[in-house]
Amino acid sequence: MFPTDEINEEGVYAVEMTKNGYEVHIVLDDFVPCKDHRPAFSSANGNELWVLLLEKAWAKLHGSYDRIISGQAHETLRDLTGAPAYEYIVADMEAKNMFNKID
C-alpha cells in the first residue's frame, strides 16, 4: 500500500487504496490529530508511523475522520486491499458453524 518504505524527510507520503473498484493514490503529510500529546484515534505499537498514515489516508479517502467513525471492518478491508469483503451476521447458535460458511 506504500509505494516506498523509506522515511520521507519532508513528511510527505503516498498510499495506494481502492475506492469503488478503482485504484486511488493518496498523498498526505505526517501531521496527525492529537489529544493530550497522543494520537487522537488509532495508535501504533511503538514508533510505527504506518498505522497513523494508513488511518489518515483512509479518512482522506472518505472526506474526514468523522466519516470513518464506527467504520465496518469489511468496508475497510475492501478499501485497503481492493478485494471483495463480506460481513456475516450470525446468531449465537450459528457461531459454531461459522467457518463452514466461509469457503
Sequence and secondary structure as in RCSB ss.txt:
>XXXX:A:sequence
MFPTDEINEEGVYAVEMTKNGYEVHIVLDDFVPCKDHRPAFSSANGNELWVLLLEKAWAKLHGSYDRIISGQAHE
TLRDLTGAPAYEYIVADMEAKNMFNKID
>XXXX:A:secstr
  S  S  TT EEEEEEEETTEEEEEEEES   EETTEESS   SSS  HHHHHHHHHHHHHTSSGGGTT  HHH
HHHHHH S        GGGGGGHHHH  
